Amino acid sequence: MALQRWITEMGMGVDVHGGDYTKAAKRAVSDALRHSSLNFFAVTDKTHHDMHIEVRIGVAEPDSVDCDAVAAEVPYGTVTVIPTVGGLDVPAPAGPDLLVIANAAILVSFEDR
């Protein structure tokens, strides 16, 4: 099956206290989704169920991301989450607290017909 990318959305999320990479990743996905409105379904022969969605998450510790929890943030389509090295960790001025910044790229593709 060949896929053709139609949409690229970007977002950023932060866990200000606690260093939770999954929480930051989920917020990045939510941020990206809030900046989109897909209006082309009425003029194409496609539905939101036809979407193949690749969510790329950039964080300093990709193995710490719960991919299933991040995928659950996307309400439609077939979702794949790929965590990768990126984002930014900002240590607290004192103590063990950690601010985690995650970046998300949401890539929406449809089967080429």
C-alpha positions in Angstrom: 0.0 0.0 0.0 1.5 3.3 -1.0 0.7 6.3 1.1 0.5 9.9 0.0 1.0 12.6 2.7 -1.6 15.3 2.7 -1.1 17.1 6.0 1.7 18.0 8.4 0.9 19.6 11.7 3.3 20.7 14.5 2.9 21.2 18.2 4.9 21.7 21.4 4.1 20.5 24.9 5.7 21.0 28.3 5.6 19.2 31.6 6.7 22.1 33.8 7.3 20.0 37.0 8.1 16.3 37.2 10.0 15.4 34.1 7.2 13.4 32.6 8.0 12.8 28.9 4.7 11.2 28.1 2.8 14.1 29.6 4.8 16.6 27.6 4.3 14.4 24.4 0.6 14.3 24.9 0.4 18.0 25.3 2.5 18.5 22.1 0.0 16.3 20.2 -2.9 18.2 21.7 -1.3 21.5 20.7 -0.9 20.3 17.1 -4.4 19.0 16.8 -5.9 22.3 18.2 -4.3 24.2 15.3 -6.0 22.2 12.5 -9.3 22.0 10.9 -9.7 19.4 8.1 -12.3 20.6 5.7 -11.5 18.6 2.6 -13.5 15.5 3.4 -16.7 16.9 1.8 -14.9 17.4 -1.6 -13.0 14.1 -1.6 -14.0 10.5 -1.4 -12.2 10.1 2.0 -13.3 10.0 5.6 -11.4 10.7 8.9 -11.3 6.9 9.3 -9.1 6.6 6.1 -6.3 8.6 7.7 -3.0 7.0 8.4 -1.4 9.2 11.1 2.3 9.1 12.1 3.0 11.0 15.3 6.7 11.8 15.7 7.6 12.9 19.2 11.0 14.6 20.0 12.1 14.3 23.6 15.4 14.0 25.3 14.6 10.4 26.5 12.4 8.8 23.8 12.3 5.4 25.6 10.4 7.2 28.4 7.4 7.9 26.2 4.3 5.7 26.6 3.4 5.5 22.9 -0.1 4.0 23.5 -1.0 7.0 25.8 0.2 9.4 23.1 -1.7 7.6 20.4 -4.8 7.9 22.4 -4.7 11.7 22.1 -5.5 11.3 18.3 -9.2 10.8 17.9 -9.3 9.3 14.3 -7.4 7.2 11.9 -4.8 4.5 12.2 -2.1 6.0 14.5 1.6 5.1 14.8 3.8 6.9 17.4 7.5 7.2 16.8 9.5 8.7 19.7 12.9 10.2 18.7 15.7 12.2 20.3 14.8 15.9 20.4 13.0 18.3 22.6 14.7 19.9 25.5 15.2 19.2 29.2 15.6 22.2 31.5 16.9 21.5 35.0 15.5 23.4 38.0 17.9 25.9 39.5 17.9 23.8 42.7 16.6 20.4 43.5 15.6 17.4 41.3 12.8 19.1 39.4 12.9 18.9 35.6 11.1 20.9 32.9 10.5 18.7 29.8 9.7 20.1 26.4 8.4 17.8 23.7 7.9 18.5 20.0 5.3 16.7 17.9 4.9 16.4 14.2 1.7 14.8 13.0 1.8 13.5 9.5 -1.5 12.5 7.9 -1.5 10.3 4.8 -4.1 8.5 2.8 -3.8 5.4 0.6 -2.9 6.3 -3.0 -5.8 5.2 -5.2 
